[in-house]
Amino acid sequence: MAELNTVARPYTKAAFEYALEKGNLDQWSAMLSTAAQVVQDSTMAHVLTNPALTYQQKAEVLISVCEEQMDDAGKNFTVLLAENQRLALLPEIALQFARLKAAQEKKVDVDLTTAFPLDDAQQQKLAQALSTKLGREVKLTSQVDKSILGGVVVRSDDLVIDGSIRARLAKLAEAMNS
């Protein structure tokens, strides 16, 4: 079976392009996030995998739960996914949509893991250095992991900067100390 991200990509792209054209990125992001959470619920997953239900019935069940978040286009999108037996892709579609939205808005979420706590000034300097490097506004989330023997691990989408990569780590440390 094809990777979930590969199968989800055309649906994500279509939803994103539509939402961008209509100026509804925030609304679509919220709708997809809600629908993704709903389909991950064990009771809903059982309903959506029930072979006795038609695709239309499955779509109606999901739409009835998410109705407050969905506009007509969102409902049509849900029916399309159900018709193609792709409702289970909603979590991946929501994730990909969020990444496209962040790229469009020139924002990126960065997870920082350090061996020791960083104060606010250090985190701000690091966020500034990463923002310059990535060309985007950085939202930094920091956590401490004592099992890391010094250094930091920076994760963002496809980018991973590990403390074992000395040249990159040295640049980050320099940015934190200046």
LUMLO-125584 format. One line per 10 residues: number of its first residue (from 1); their letters; for each residue x, z, y of N, C-alpha, C. Coordinates in nm, 2 decimals, padded with zeros to 4 digits. Atoms other than C-alpha are relative to their C-alpha. Example, Ala and Ser with C-alpha at 12.3 -4.5 7.8 and 13.67 -1.06 7.14 Angstrom:
// LUMLO-125584
1	as	00.09,00.00,-00.12,01.23,00.78,-00.45,00.09,00.00,00.12 ~ -00.09,00.00,-00.11,01.37,00.71,-00.11,-00.08,00.08,00.11
END
This chain:
// LUMLO-125584
1	maelntvarp	00.08,00.00,-00.12,00.00,00.00,00.00,00.09,00.00,00.12 ~ -00.07,00.01,-00.13,00.12,-00.08,00.35,00.01,00.14,00.07 ~ -00.01,-00.12,-00.08,00.24,00.20,00.57,-00.12,00.02,00.09 ~ 00.11,-00.03,-00.09,-00.03,00.37,00.77,00.02,-00.05,00.14 ~ -00.02,00.04,-00.13,00.14,00.30,01.09,00.00,-00.15,00.02 ~ 00.01,00.15,-00.01,00.16,-00.07,01.02,-00.14,-00.04,-00.01 ~ 00.14,00.03,00.01,-00.20,-00.09,00.92,-00.08,00.04,00.13 ~ 00.07,-00.05,-00.12,-00.31,00.11,01.22,00.04,-00.07,00.13 ~ -00.06,00.06,-00.12,-00.10,-00.08,01.47,-00.10,-00.10,00.07 ~ 00.08,00.09,-00.07,-00.34,-00.37,01.54,-00.13,00.06,00.06
11	ytkaafeyal	00.12,-00.07,-00.05,-00.64,-00.14,01.58,00.04,00.08,00.13 ~ -00.05,-00.08,-00.12,-00.43,00.08,01.82,00.02,-00.09,00.12 ~ -00.03,00.09,-00.11,-00.32,-00.22,02.02,-00.13,-00.05,00.06 ~ 00.12,00.04,-00.05,-00.67,-00.35,02.05,-00.07,00.10,00.09 ~ 00.07,-00.11,-00.07,-00.81,-00.01,02.16,00.08,00.02,00.13 ~ -00.08,-00.03,-00.12,-00.52,00.04,02.40,-00.02,-00.11,00.11 ~ 00.02,00.11,-00.09,-00.55,-00.30,02.56,-00.14,00.00,00.07 ~ 00.14,-00.01,-00.05,-00.93,-00.26,02.60,00.00,00.12,00.10 ~ 00.01,-00.11,-00.09,-00.89,00.09,02.75,00.08,-00.02,00.13 ~ -00.08,00.03,-00.12,-00.61,-00.02,02.99,-00.07,-00.10,00.09
21	ekgnldqwsa	00.07,00.10,-00.08,-00.82,-00.32,03.10,-00.12,00.07,00.08 ~ 00.12,-00.07,-00.06,-01.12,-00.09,03.17,00.04,00.12,00.08 ~ -00.04,-00.11,-00.08,-00.91,00.18,03.33,-00.05,00.14,-00.06 ~ 00.05,-00.11,00.07,-01.02,00.43,03.06,00.10,00.06,-00.10 ~ -00.09,-00.05,00.10,-00.70,00.54,02.90,-00.02,00.15,-00.03 ~ 00.02,-00.15,00.03,-00.77,00.92,02.94,-00.13,00.02,-00.09 ~ 00.13,-00.02,00.08,-01.13,00.88,02.80,00.03,-00.05,-00.14 ~ -00.03,00.05,00.14,-01.01,00.67,02.50,00.10,00.09,-00.07 ~ -00.10,-00.09,00.06,-00.72,00.91,02.44,-00.08,00.12,-00.06 ~ 00.08,-00.12,00.04,-00.97,01.20,02.43,-00.09,-00.03,-00.12
31	mlstaaqvvq	00.10,00.04,00.11,-01.22,01.01,02.21,00.08,-00.02,-00.13 ~ -00.08,00.03,00.12,-00.95,00.90,01.96,00.05,00.13,-00.06 ~ -00.05,-00.13,00.04,-00.81,01.25,01.95,-00.11,00.08,-00.07 ~ 00.12,-00.08,00.06,-01.15,01.41,01.88,-00.03,-00.06,-00.14 ~ 00.03,00.07,00.13,-01.23,01.15,01.61,00.10,00.02,-00.10 ~ -00.11,-00.02,00.09,-00.89,01.20,01.45,-00.02,00.14,-00.06 ~ 00.01,-00.14,00.05,-00.95,01.58,01.43,-00.12,00.01,-00.09 ~ 00.12,-00.01,00.08,-01.30,01.53,01.29,00.02,-00.06,-00.14 ~ -00.02,00.06,00.13,-01.19,01.29,01.01,00.10,00.08,-00.09 ~ -00.09,-00.09,00.07,-00.92,01.54,00.91,-00.07,00.12,-00.06
41	dstmahvltn	00.08,-00.12,00.05,-01.18,01.81,00.85,-00.03,-00.03,-00.15 ~ 00.02,00.03,00.14,-01.21,01.85,00.47,-00.15,-00.04,-00.04 ~ 00.14,00.03,00.03,-01.59,01.84,00.47,-00.03,-00.15,00.05 ~ 00.02,00.14,-00.05,-01.59,01.52,00.68,00.07,-00.10,-00.08 ~ -00.08,00.09,00.08,-01.32,01.37,00.47,-00.08,-00.03,-00.13 ~ 00.08,00.01,00.13,-01.54,01.43,00.16,-00.12,-00.10,00.03 ~ 00.12,00.08,-00.04,-01.84,01.26,00.34,00.05,-00.15,00.01 ~ -00.05,00.13,-00.03,-01.63,00.96,00.46,00.06,-00.07,-00.12 ~ -00.05,00.06,00.12,-01.49,00.90,00.11,-00.10,-00.02,-00.11 ~ 00.11,00.00,00.09,-01.83,00.92,-00.06,-00.03,-00.15,-00.03
51	paltyqqkae	00.03,00.14,00.02,-01.88,00.58,-00.23,-00.15,-00.04,00.00 ~ 00.14,00.03,00.00,-02.25,00.62,-00.23,-00.05,-00.03,00.14 ~ 00.04,00.03,-00.14,-02.26,00.58,00.15,00.06,-00.13,00.04 ~ -00.04,00.13,-00.05,-02.24,00.25,00.32,00.09,00.02,00.12 ~ -00.09,-00.01,-00.12,-01.99,00.18,00.60,-00.08,00.04,00.12 ~ 00.08,-00.03,-00.12,-02.27,00.20,00.85,-00.04,00.14,00.00 ~ 00.04,-00.14,00.00,-02.38,00.54,00.73,00.12,00.09,00.03 ~ -00.12,-00.08,-00.03,-02.02,00.67,00.74,00.03,00.00,00.15 ~ -00.02,00.01,-00.15,-01.99,00.54,01.10,-00.10,00.08,00.07 ~ 00.11,-00.08,-00.07,-02.32,00.70,01.20,00.03,00.15,-00.01
61	vlisvceeqm	-00.03,-00.15,00.01,-02.21,01.04,01.06,00.11,00.03,00.10 ~ -00.11,-00.03,-00.09,-01.88,01.02,01.25,-00.04,00.00,00.15 ~ 00.04,00.02,-00.14,-02.04,00.90,01.57,-00.09,00.12,00.04 ~ 00.09,-00.11,-00.03,-02.31,01.17,01.55,00.08,00.13,00.03 ~ -00.08,-00.12,-00.02,-02.04,01.44,01.54,00.08,-00.01,00.13 ~ -00.08,00.02,-00.12,-01.83,01.28,01.82,-00.07,-00.06,00.12 ~ 00.08,00.07,-00.10,-02.12,01.14,02.03,00.03,00.03,00.14 ~ -00.02,-00.04,-00.14,-02.04,01.34,02.34,00.13,-00.06,00.06 ~ -00.13,00.06,-00.04,-01.69,01.19,02.35,00.00,-00.15,00.01 ~ -00.01,00.15,00.02,-01.78,00.83,02.27,-00.10,-00.07,00.09
71	ddagknftvl	00.09,00.09,-00.07,-01.91,00.56,02.49,-00.04,-00.11,-00.10 ~ 00.04,00.11,00.09,-02.06,00.24,02.35,00.11,-00.08,-00.07 ~ -00.12,00.07,00.05,-01.72,00.07,02.31,00.06,00.09,-00.11 ~ -00.05,-00.09,00.10,-01.60,00.38,02.12,-00.08,00.00,-00.13 ~ 00.09,00.00,00.12,-01.90,00.37,01.89,00.02,-00.14,-00.07 ~ -00.02,00.13,00.06,-01.84,-00.01,01.83,00.13,00.00,-00.08 ~ -00.14,-00.01,00.06,-01.47,00.07,01.75,-00.01,00.07,-00.13 ~ 00.02,-00.08,00.12,-01.58,00.33,01.50,-00.07,-00.08,-00.11 ~ 00.07,00.09,00.10,-01.82,00.09,01.33,00.09,-00.10,-00.06 ~ -00.10,00.10,00.05,-01.54,-00.17,01.31,00.09,00.07,-00.10
81	laenqrlall	-00.09,-00.07,00.09,-01.31,00.08,01.15,-00.07,00.03,-00.14 ~ 00.08,-00.03,00.12,-01.58,00.19,00.90,-00.02,-00.13,-00.08 ~ 00.03,00.13,00.07,-01.67,-00.17,00.82,00.13,-00.05,-00.08 ~ -00.12,00.05,00.07,-01.30,-00.24,00.73,00.06,00.11,-00.08 ~ -00.04,-00.11,00.08,-01.27,00.09,00.55,00.13,00.06,00.05 ~ -00.12,-00.05,-00.07,-01.02,00.22,00.80,-00.02,00.13,00.08 ~ 00.03,-00.13,-00.08,-01.17,00.55,00.93,00.11,00.10,-00.02 ~ -00.11,-00.09,00.03,-00.89,00.74,00.76,00.13,-00.03,00.09 ~ -00.11,00.03,-00.08,-00.65,00.57,01.00,-00.01,00.06,00.14 ~ 00.02,-00.06,-00.14,-00.79,00.75,01.31,00.11,00.09,00.04
91	peialqfarl	-00.11,-00.09,-00.05,-00.52,01.02,01.32,00.12,-00.08,00.04 ~ -00.11,00.09,-00.03,-00.25,00.75,01.31,-00.03,-00.08,00.13 ~ 00.04,00.08,-00.12,-00.44,00.54,01.57,00.01,00.09,00.12 ~ -00.01,-00.09,-00.12,-00.47,00.84,01.80,00.14,00.03,00.04 ~ -00.14,-00.03,-00.02,-00.10,00.92,01.76,00.07,-00.12,00.07 ~ -00.06,00.12,-00.06,00.00,00.56,01.84,-00.05,-00.02,00.14 ~ 00.06,00.02,-00.13,-00.24,00.54,02.13,00.06,00.10,00.10 ~ -00.06,-00.10,-00.09,-00.10,00.86,02.28,00.14,-00.05,00.04 ~ -00.13,00.05,-00.03,00.25,00.71,02.26,00.00,-00.12,00.09 ~ 00.02,00.11,-00.09,00.14,00.39,02.42,-00.04,00.04,00.14
101	kaaqekkvdv	00.05,-00.05,-00.12,-00.04,00.58,02.69,00.12,00.07,00.08 ~ -00.11,-00.06,-00.06,00.27,00.79,02.76,00.10,-00.10,00.05 ~ -00.09,00.10,-00.05,00.49,00.48,02.78,-00.06,-00.07,00.12 ~ 00.07,00.06,-00.12,00.24,00.32,03.02,00.01,00.09,00.12 ~ 00.00,-00.10,-00.11,00.24,00.63,03.23,00.15,00.05,00.03 ~ -00.14,-00.04,-00.02,00.62,00.66,03.21,00.03,00.15,-00.03 ~ -00.02,-00.14,00.03,00.60,01.00,03.04,00.05,00.01,-00.15 ~ -00.05,-00.02,00.14,00.76,01.13,02.72,00.00,00.15,-00.03 ~ 00.00,-00.14,00.05,00.72,01.46,02.52,00.14,00.01,-00.07 ~ -00.13,-00.02,00.06,01.06,01.60,02.42,-00.01,00.14,-00.06
111	dlttafpldd	-00.01,-00.13,00.07,01.10,01.88,02.16,00.15,00.04,00.00 ~ -00.14,-00.05,00.00,01.42,02.08,02.21,00.01,00.12,-00.08 ~ -00.02,-00.12,00.09,01.55,02.32,01.95,00.15,00.04,00.03 ~ -00.13,-00.05,-00.04,01.84,02.54,02.05,00.03,00.12,-00.09 ~ -00.04,-00.12,00.07,02.04,02.82,01.88,-00.02,00.12,00.08 ~ 00.02,-00.11,-00.09,01.98,03.04,02.17,-00.10,-00.03,00.11 ~ 00.10,00.03,-00.10,01.71,03.08,02.44,00.07,-00.06,00.12 ~ -00.05,00.05,-00.12,01.75,02.87,02.75,-00.09,00.05,00.11 ~ 00.08,-00.05,-00.11,01.64,03.00,03.09,-00.07,-00.12,00.06 ~ 00.08,00.11,-00.06,01.40,02.80,03.31,00.09,-00.10,00.07
121	aqqqklaqal	-00.09,00.09,-00.07,01.69,02.66,03.52,00.07,-00.09,-00.09 ~ -00.07,00.09,00.10,01.87,02.53,03.22,-00.10,-00.10,-00.06 ~ 00.10,00.09,00.05,01.55,02.38,03.08,-00.03,-00.11,00.10 ~ 00.03,00.10,-00.10,01.48,02.21,03.41,00.12,-00.10,00.02 ~ -00.12,00.09,00.00,01.84,02.07,03.43,00.00,-00.10,-00.11 ~ 00.00,00.08,00.12,01.81,01.94,03.08,-00.11,-00.10,00.01 ~ 00.11,00.10,-00.02,01.47,01.78,03.15,00.03,-00.10,00.10 ~ -00.04,00.10,-00.10,01.61,01.61,03.46,00.10,-00.10,-00.06 ~ -00.10,00.09,00.07,01.91,01.47,03.26,-00.07,-00.09,-00.09 ~ 00.07,00.08,00.10,01.68,01.35,02.99,-00.09,-00.10,00.07
131	stklgrevkl	00.08,00.09,-00.08,01.44,01.20,03.25,00.08,-00.12,00.05 ~ -00.08,00.10,-00.05,01.72,01.01,03.40,00.04,-00.10,-00.11 ~ -00.05,00.08,00.12,01.85,00.89,03.06,-00.11,-00.09,-00.05 ~ 00.11,00.07,00.07,01.51,00.79,02.93,-00.08,-00.08,00.10 ~ 00.07,00.07,-00.10,01.37,00.66,03.26,-00.15,00.03,00.00 ~ 00.14,-00.04,00.00,01.05,00.86,03.22,-00.01,00.15,00.04 ~ 00.02,-00.14,-00.02,00.90,01.19,03.32,00.00,00.07,-00.13 ~ -00.02,-00.07,00.13,00.99,01.44,03.05,-00.08,00.13,00.01 ~ 00.07,-00.13,00.02,00.76,01.72,02.93,00.08,00.07,-00.12 ~ -00.09,-00.07,00.10,01.00,01.96,02.75,-00.07,00.12,-00.07
141	tsqvdksilg	00.05,-00.11,00.08,00.89,02.19,02.47,00.12,00.06,-00.07 ~ -00.12,-00.06,00.05,01.16,02.44,02.37,-00.03,00.10,-00.10 ~ 00.01,-00.10,00.11,01.21,02.65,02.06,00.14,00.05,-00.04 ~ -00.13,-00.05,00.05,01.49,02.87,01.92,00.00,00.00,-00.15 ~ -00.02,00.00,00.15,01.62,02.82,01.57,00.14,00.05,-00.02 ~ -00.13,-00.06,00.02,01.90,03.06,01.49,00.09,-00.06,-00.11 ~ -00.08,00.07,00.10,02.00,02.85,01.19,00.09,-00.11,00.05 ~ -00.09,00.10,-00.06,02.15,02.59,01.42,00.12,00.08,00.06 ~ -00.13,-00.07,-00.04,02.51,02.70,01.47,00.05,-00.06,00.13 ~ -00.04,00.06,-00.13,02.54,02.62,01.84,-00.06,-00.13,00.02
151	gvvvrsddlv	00.05,00.13,-00.03,02.42,02.32,02.02,-00.15,-00.01,00.01 ~ 00.14,00.03,-00.01,02.08,02.16,02.05,-00.04,-00.12,-00.09 ~ 00.05,00.11,00.07,01.86,01.92,01.87,-00.12,-00.05,00.09 ~ 00.10,00.06,-00.09,01.65,01.69,02.10,-00.08,-00.11,-00.08 ~ 00.08,00.09,00.07,01.36,01.50,01.95,-00.11,-00.06,00.09 ~ 00.11,00.07,-00.07,01.13,01.24,02.11,-00.02,-00.13,-00.06 ~ 00.04,00.12,00.07,00.95,00.97,01.92,00.11,-00.04,-00.09 ~ -00.11,00.05,00.09,01.23,00.77,01.76,00.14,00.05,00.03 ~ -00.13,-00.05,-00.05,01.51,00.94,01.95,00.03,00.14,-00.06 ~ -00.04,-00.13,00.05,01.69,01.23,01.78,00.15,00.01,00.05
161	idgsirarla	-00.13,-00.04,-00.03,02.00,01.38,01.94,00.03,00.13,-00.06 ~ -00.04,-00.11,00.08,02.16,01.62,01.70,00.13,00.06,00.06 ~ -00.12,-00.07,-00.04,02.42,01.88,01.79,00.13,-00.05,-00.07 ~ -00.12,00.05,00.07,02.65,01.71,01.54,00.05,-00.13,00.07 ~ -00.04,00.11,-00.07,02.67,01.41,01.77,00.07,00.05,00.12 ~ -00.08,-00.07,-00.10,02.95,01.55,01.99,-00.01,-00.06,00.14 ~ 00.00,00.07,-00.13,02.95,01.29,02.26,-00.13,00.02,00.08 ~ 00.13,-00.02,-00.07,02.58,01.31,02.34,-00.02,00.14,00.03 ~ 00.02,-00.14,-00.03,02.58,01.68,02.31,00.08,00.05,00.11 ~ -00.09,-00.04,-00.12,02.87,01.72,02.55,-00.06,-00.05,00.13
171	klaeamns	00.07,00.04,-00.12,02.68,01.51,02.80,-00.12,00.09,00.04 ~ 00.12,-00.09,-00.03,02.37,01.73,02.77,00.05,00.13,00.04 ~ -00.05,-00.13,-00.04,02.58,02.05,02.79,00.05,-00.01,00.14 ~ -00.05,00.02,-00.13,02.75,01.91,03.10,-00.11,00.00,00.10 ~ 00.12,00.00,-00.09,02.41,01.84,03.26,-00.06,00.14,00.02 ~ 00.05,-00.13,-00.01,02.30,02.19,03.18,00.09,00.09,00.08 ~ -00.09,-00.09,-00.07,02.61,02.35,03.33,00.03,-00.04,00.15 ~ -00.03,00.04,-00.14,02.62,02.15,03.65,-00.10,00.04,00.10
END
